[in-house]
């Protein structure tokens, strides 16, 4: 298996956790499960996942937190059409609406989407993957992707969908654990963010910058974080070669 980011076939073994071996690409530093779990295995895991129930609590606090996080991306965007990829129960979608956006959310979980529709009915929700939703041909001025990309068995179809859905000069706000942070333990598998098969891949800033560039996205800045987390804002170039358009 070659690295999905740079196609290098050489990697360093990082150890094993929960029965899943992890490796780091020697070419770009991307860390991932090797071998990657199959679709059936991941579906079985998420059928047992209880995140939807947990996420219904403390809604006011979570909306306020997302309003603080999204305030700047909303103001940098060329318009107000907002999409949250992996919206779960809709806190970011509702936060964006309160910031003046036309808010839409999608999630794989029909249960989560039903909860979002019940809790925040003034927004639009769909049960779909990013690739499926991109097929509708809609574009958005702000796309939020919070703690999603590290769950995917393949990141390129996801990035292609983002590039297709993001309007020219549109803003992407993305968060994910930061494998390059100084707080990551020397023994990588001891890091609390290493939770296979829930998290399948691990990014650092340079990997994200490289991946974004291939899909026509310019990394504007990364927030300084005390926690081992990446919080980045990128803009879609108005023109130029990219794999997803």
Secondary structure, 3 states (H helix, E strand, C coil): CCCCCCCCCCEEEEEEECCEEEEEECCCCCEEECCCCCHHHHHHHHHCCCHHHHCCCCHHHHHHHHHHHHHHHHHHCCCCEEEEECCCCCHHHHHHHHCCCEEEEEECCHHHHHHHHHHCCCCEEEECCHHHHHCCCCCEEEEEEECCHHHCCCCHHHHHHHHHHEEEEEEEEEEEEECCCCCCCCCHHHCCCCCCCCCCEEECHHHHHHHHHHCCEEEEEECCCCCCEEEEEEEECCCCCCCCC
